[in-house]
């Protein structure tokens, strides 16, 4: 029986030792090599640069749009001012030419109309100028004809 007792004791001891043994934890995952960490860091830096470039590009586009709008507004204002100025000059020259026509200063009237040659005029304004020029030239020709007739009459009286 001693042998049985020793065998049973040994079996019980080995079971106890096996059950109480310290369990081994699984080995930790191998750490990423340094090269992999550098690659990840470079990828992140690249993505940050792309995002910054997108933001900067959008800011530039927004500023360009704003400046373009301001330039357009300034051009509209300048054009409006130029049109108003041309209209005022047109009216002034037309009044002067008509006054000179009434005073029979035909040459001066035609010369005053020449000052509108470089002005940006509407088709109606240009037509009005052309009509006035025609009136001036017609009156001038009539004046010359009347002057010639009067001169001939005076010459005829002096011959007698």
C-alpha positions, 0 to 999 in steps of 0.5 A: 500500500505504501507504493500506492500511496506514493503513486497517488501522492505523486499524481496529486502533486503533479496535478497540483503543480500543473494546475497552479503553474503560472500561465504564460501571457502571449508575446507582445506584438512586435513593435513597428520598426522605426522606418515604418513610423517615419513613413507614417509620419511623412504621410501625415505631414504630406496630408497636412501640406495638401490640406494647407495648400487647399486652404491657401488656394481657396483663400487666394480664389476668394480674394481674387473674386473680391478684387475682381468685383471691386475692379468691375464696380470701379469700371462701371463707375468710370464708364458711367462718369465718362458717359455723363461727361460725354453727354454734358460735352455734347450738349454744350458743343451743340448749344454753342454750334447752334448759337454760332449758326444763328449769328452766321458764324458758320466756320466757327460753328463747324469747328466747334462740332469738330471737338466732338470727333473723339467723343463716344456718342450714341447713334442718335447724337451722331445723327443730330451732329450730322444734321446740324452740320448739313444745316450749317453748310446749307446756310453758309452756301446760301449766305455765299450766294446772297453775298455774291448776288449783292456784290453783283448788284452793287457792281452793276450799279457802279458801272452805270 
